[in-house]
Amino acid sequence: TRYIKILLILQPQWVSLHRFDKTGDDRVNNILFLVGISPLASAGDITTKIKLAFEIFDVDETGRISADGMLAALRSINATASYFGDAVVTSQQLESLVIEIFKSAKNTKNGTIKYEDQLMNIASHPITVEFASGLGSVRYGTGH
Protein backbone atom coordinates (compact mmCIF):
# COMPACT_ATOMS: atom_id res chain seq x y z
CA THR A 1 0.00 0.00 0.00
CA ARG A 2 2.94 2.35 0.60
CA TYR A 3 3.91 2.05 -3.07
CA ILE A 4 0.35 2.69 -4.18
CA LYS A 5 0.31 5.91 -2.13
CA ILE A 6 3.60 7.00 -3.72
CA LEU A 7 2.19 6.18 -7.14
CA LEU A 8 -0.99 8.18 -6.54
CA ILE A 9 0.96 11.19 -5.28
CA LEU A 10 3.71 11.28 -7.90
CA GLN A 11 2.07 9.99 -11.06
CA PRO A 12 -0.05 13.11 -11.74
CA GLN A 13 3.12 15.19 -11.48
CA TRP A 14 4.81 12.89 -13.96
CA VAL A 15 1.87 13.15 -16.36
CA SER A 16 2.08 16.93 -16.18
CA LEU A 17 5.56 16.66 -17.62
CA HIS A 18 4.52 16.00 -21.20
CA ARG A 19 7.86 14.47 -22.10
CA PHE A 20 6.84 11.37 -20.12
CA ASP A 21 3.49 11.15 -21.89
CA LYS A 22 4.56 9.24 -25.00
CA THR A 23 1.06 8.97 -26.51
CA GLY A 24 -0.36 12.43 -25.75
CA ASP A 25 -3.28 10.99 -23.75
CA ASP A 26 -2.17 12.45 -20.38
CA ARG A 27 -1.09 8.99 -19.17
CA VAL A 28 2.25 7.37 -18.59
CA ASN A 29 3.40 3.78 -18.65
CA ASN A 30 3.10 2.57 -15.04
CA ILE A 31 6.12 0.29 -15.34
CA LEU A 32 8.36 3.11 -16.60
CA PHE A 33 6.97 5.37 -13.90
CA LEU A 34 7.80 2.85 -11.17
CA VAL A 35 11.24 2.24 -12.67
CA GLY A 36 11.84 5.97 -12.68
CA ILE A 37 11.02 6.40 -9.00
CA SER A 38 12.59 3.11 -7.88
CA PRO A 39 15.86 4.73 -6.75
CA LEU A 40 13.81 6.89 -4.39
CA ALA A 41 12.17 3.80 -2.89
CA SER A 42 15.28 1.70 -2.38
CA ALA A 43 18.09 1.95 0.09
CA GLY A 44 21.57 0.87 -0.74
CA ASP A 45 24.23 1.51 -3.30
CA ILE A 46 23.80 2.26 -6.99
CA THR A 47 24.02 -1.45 -7.88
CA THR A 48 21.04 -2.23 -5.63
CA LYS A 49 19.05 0.64 -7.10
CA ILE A 50 19.76 -0.42 -10.70
CA LYS A 51 18.87 -4.02 -9.89
CA LEU A 52 15.53 -2.96 -8.39
CA ALA A 53 14.76 -0.82 -11.44
CA PHE A 54 15.49 -3.71 -13.81
CA GLU A 55 13.48 -6.14 -11.67
CA ILE A 56 10.47 -3.80 -11.84
CA PHE A 57 10.94 -3.46 -15.61
CA ASP A 58 11.21 -7.26 -15.95
CA VAL A 59 7.48 -7.94 -15.64
CA ASP A 60 7.88 -11.47 -17.08
CA GLU A 61 10.59 -12.27 -14.49
CA THR A 62 13.02 -13.60 -17.09
CA GLY A 63 16.10 -11.98 -15.58
CA ARG A 64 16.87 -10.59 -19.02
CA ILE A 65 16.64 -7.16 -20.61
CA SER A 66 16.96 -5.86 -24.17
CA ALA A 67 19.02 -2.83 -25.15
CA ASP A 68 15.80 -0.88 -25.74
CA GLY A 69 14.45 -1.96 -22.35
CA MET A 70 17.66 -1.01 -20.57
CA LEU A 71 17.69 2.35 -22.29
CA ALA A 72 14.03 2.98 -21.38
CA ALA A 73 14.68 2.08 -17.73
CA LEU A 74 17.79 4.26 -17.48
CA ARG A 75 16.03 7.15 -19.21
CA SER A 76 13.16 6.92 -16.71
CA ILE A 77 15.57 7.06 -13.78
CA ASN A 78 17.48 9.93 -15.38
CA ALA A 79 14.31 11.90 -16.13
CA THR A 80 12.95 11.44 -12.61
CA ALA A 81 16.22 12.57 -11.05
CA SER A 82 16.19 15.59 -13.35
CA TYR A 83 12.64 16.47 -12.34
CA PHE A 84 13.71 16.52 -8.70
CA GLY A 85 16.54 18.93 -9.51
CA ASP A 86 19.49 16.58 -9.73
CA ALA A 87 22.12 17.04 -12.39
CA VAL A 88 21.79 14.16 -14.86
CA VAL A 89 23.47 12.79 -17.97
CA THR A 90 22.45 13.29 -21.58
CA SER A 91 20.36 10.89 -23.60
CA GLN A 92 23.39 10.31 -25.84
CA GLN A 93 25.44 9.29 -22.80
CA LEU A 94 22.78 6.77 -21.81
CA GLU A 95 22.73 5.36 -25.35
CA SER A 96 26.51 5.03 -25.26
CA LEU A 97 26.36 3.28 -21.89
CA VAL A 98 23.83 0.72 -23.16
CA ILE A 99 25.81 0.06 -26.35
CA GLU A 100 29.00 -0.52 -24.36
CA ILE A 101 27.28 -2.84 -21.88
CA PHE A 102 25.73 -4.93 -24.64
CA LYS A 103 29.03 -5.12 -26.55
CA SER A 104 30.82 -6.40 -23.46
CA ALA A 105 28.09 -8.89 -22.48
CA LYS A 106 28.99 -12.53 -23.06
CA ASN A 107 25.63 -14.19 -22.53
CA THR A 108 23.33 -12.61 -25.11
CA LYS A 109 20.19 -14.40 -26.20
CA ASN A 110 17.64 -13.08 -28.68
CA GLY A 111 18.95 -9.54 -28.25
CA THR A 112 18.77 -9.68 -24.46
CA ILE A 113 21.28 -10.02 -21.65
CA LYS A 114 21.06 -11.28 -18.09
CA TYR A 115 20.96 -7.95 -16.32
CA GLU A 116 22.22 -9.33 -13.02
CA ASP A 117 25.46 -10.41 -14.75
CA GLN A 118 26.01 -6.81 -15.89
CA LEU A 119 25.09 -4.88 -12.73
CA MET A 120 28.69 -4.28 -11.64
CA ASN A 121 29.66 -3.18 -15.17
CA ILE A 122 26.76 -0.75 -15.29
CA ALA A 123 27.35 0.59 -11.76
CA SER A 124 31.07 1.12 -12.32
CA HIS A 125 30.74 2.61 -15.80
CA PRO A 126 32.01 6.24 -15.93
CA ILE A 127 28.62 7.52 -17.12
CA THR A 128 26.80 5.85 -14.22
CA VAL A 129 29.40 7.15 -11.79
CA GLU A 130 28.92 10.66 -13.20
CA PHE A 131 25.14 10.36 -12.76
CA ALA A 132 25.31 8.83 -9.27
CA SER A 133 27.78 11.48 -8.13
CA GLY A 134 25.48 14.29 -9.24
CA LEU A 135 28.05 15.51 -11.74
CA GLY A 136 25.84 15.33 -14.83
CA SER A 137 25.71 18.28 -17.19
CA VAL A 138 21.93 18.45 -17.64
CA ARG A 139 19.32 19.98 -15.32
CA TYR A 140 15.54 19.96 -15.68
CA GLY A 141 14.10 23.10 -17.23
CA THR A 142 17.43 24.66 -18.15
CA GLY A 143 17.82 23.18 -21.63
CA HIS A 144 21.32 21.99 -20.76
C-alpha positions as CSV (number, residue, x, y, z in Angstrom):
1,T,0.0,0.0,0.0
2,R,2.9,2.3,0.6
3,Y,3.9,2.0,-3.1
4,I,0.3,2.7,-4.2
5,K,0.3,5.9,-2.1
6,I,3.6,7.0,-3.7
7,L,2.2,6.2,-7.1
8,L,-1.0,8.2,-6.5
9,I,1.0,11.2,-5.3
10,L,3.7,11.3,-7.9
11,Q,2.1,10.0,-11.1
12,P,0.0,13.1,-11.7
13,Q,3.1,15.2,-11.5
14,W,4.8,12.9,-14.0
15,V,1.9,13.1,-16.4
16,S,2.1,16.9,-16.2
17,L,5.6,16.7,-17.6
18,H,4.5,16.0,-21.2
19,R,7.9,14.5,-22.1
20,F,6.8,11.4,-20.1
21,D,3.5,11.1,-21.9
22,K,4.6,9.2,-25.0
23,T,1.1,9.0,-26.5
24,G,-0.4,12.4,-25.7
25,D,-3.3,11.0,-23.7
26,D,-2.2,12.4,-20.4
27,R,-1.1,9.0,-19.2
28,V,2.3,7.4,-18.6
29,N,3.4,3.8,-18.7
30,N,3.1,2.6,-15.0
31,I,6.1,0.3,-15.3
32,L,8.4,3.1,-16.6
33,F,7.0,5.4,-13.9
34,L,7.8,2.8,-11.2
35,V,11.2,2.2,-12.7
36,G,11.8,6.0,-12.7
37,I,11.0,6.4,-9.0
38,S,12.6,3.1,-7.9
39,P,15.9,4.7,-6.8
40,L,13.8,6.9,-4.4
41,A,12.2,3.8,-2.9
42,S,15.3,1.7,-2.4
43,A,18.1,1.9,0.1
44,G,21.6,0.9,-0.7
45,D,24.2,1.5,-3.3
46,I,23.8,2.3,-7.0
47,T,24.0,-1.5,-7.9
48,T,21.0,-2.2,-5.6
49,K,19.0,0.6,-7.1
50,I,19.8,-0.4,-10.7
51,K,18.9,-4.0,-9.9
52,L,15.5,-3.0,-8.4
53,A,14.8,-0.8,-11.4
54,F,15.5,-3.7,-13.8
55,E,13.5,-6.1,-11.7
56,I,10.5,-3.8,-11.8
57,F,10.9,-3.5,-15.6
58,D,11.2,-7.3,-16.0
59,V,7.5,-7.9,-15.6
60,D,7.9,-11.5,-17.1
61,E,10.6,-12.3,-14.5
62,T,13.0,-13.6,-17.1
63,G,16.1,-12.0,-15.6
64,R,16.9,-10.6,-19.0
65,I,16.6,-7.2,-20.6
66,S,17.0,-5.9,-24.2
67,A,19.0,-2.8,-25.1
68,D,15.8,-0.9,-25.7
69,G,14.5,-2.0,-22.4
70,M,17.7,-1.0,-20.6
71,L,17.7,2.4,-22.3
72,A,14.0,3.0,-21.4
73,A,14.7,2.1,-17.7
74,L,17.8,4.3,-17.5
75,R,16.0,7.2,-19.2
76,S,13.2,6.9,-16.7
77,I,15.6,7.1,-13.8
78,N,17.5,9.9,-15.4
79,A,14.3,11.9,-16.1
80,T,13.0,11.4,-12.6
81,A,16.2,12.6,-11.0
82,S,16.2,15.6,-13.4
83,Y,12.6,16.5,-12.3
84,F,13.7,16.5,-8.7
85,G,16.5,18.9,-9.5
86,D,19.5,16.6,-9.7
87,A,22.1,17.0,-12.4
88,V,21.8,14.2,-14.9
89,V,23.5,12.8,-18.0
90,T,22.5,13.3,-21.6
91,S,20.4,10.9,-23.6
92,Q,23.4,10.3,-25.8
93,Q,25.4,9.3,-22.8
94,L,22.8,6.8,-21.8
95,E,22.7,5.4,-25.4
96,S,26.5,5.0,-25.3
97,L,26.4,3.3,-21.9
98,V,23.8,0.7,-23.2
99,I,25.8,0.1,-26.4
100,E,29.0,-0.5,-24.4
101,I,27.3,-2.8,-21.9
102,F,25.7,-4.9,-24.6
103,K,29.0,-5.1,-26.6
104,S,30.8,-6.4,-23.5
105,A,28.1,-8.9,-22.5
106,K,29.0,-12.5,-23.1
107,N,25.6,-14.2,-22.5
108,T,23.3,-12.6,-25.1
109,K,20.2,-14.4,-26.2
110,N,17.6,-13.1,-28.7
111,G,19.0,-9.5,-28.3
112,T,18.8,-9.7,-24.5
113,I,21.3,-10.0,-21.7
114,K,21.1,-11.3,-18.1
115,Y,21.0,-7.9,-16.3
116,E,22.2,-9.3,-13.0
117,D,25.5,-10.4,-14.7
118,Q,26.0,-6.8,-15.9
119,L,25.1,-4.9,-12.7
120,M,28.7,-4.3,-11.6
121,N,29.7,-3.2,-15.2
122,I,26.8,-0.7,-15.3
123,A,27.3,0.6,-11.8
124,S,31.1,1.1,-12.3
125,H,30.7,2.6,-15.8
126,P,32.0,6.2,-15.9
127,I,28.6,7.5,-17.1
128,T,26.8,5.8,-14.2
129,V,29.4,7.2,-11.8
130,E,28.9,10.7,-13.2
131,F,25.1,10.4,-12.8
132,A,25.3,8.8,-9.3
133,S,27.8,11.5,-8.1
134,G,25.5,14.3,-9.2
135,L,28.1,15.5,-11.7
136,G,25.8,15.3,-14.8
137,S,25.7,18.3,-17.2
138,V,21.9,18.4,-17.6
139,R,19.3,20.0,-15.3
140,Y,15.5,20.0,-15.7
141,G,14.1,23.1,-17.2
142,T,17.4,24.7,-18.2
143,G,17.8,23.2,-21.6
144,H,21.3,22.0,-20.8
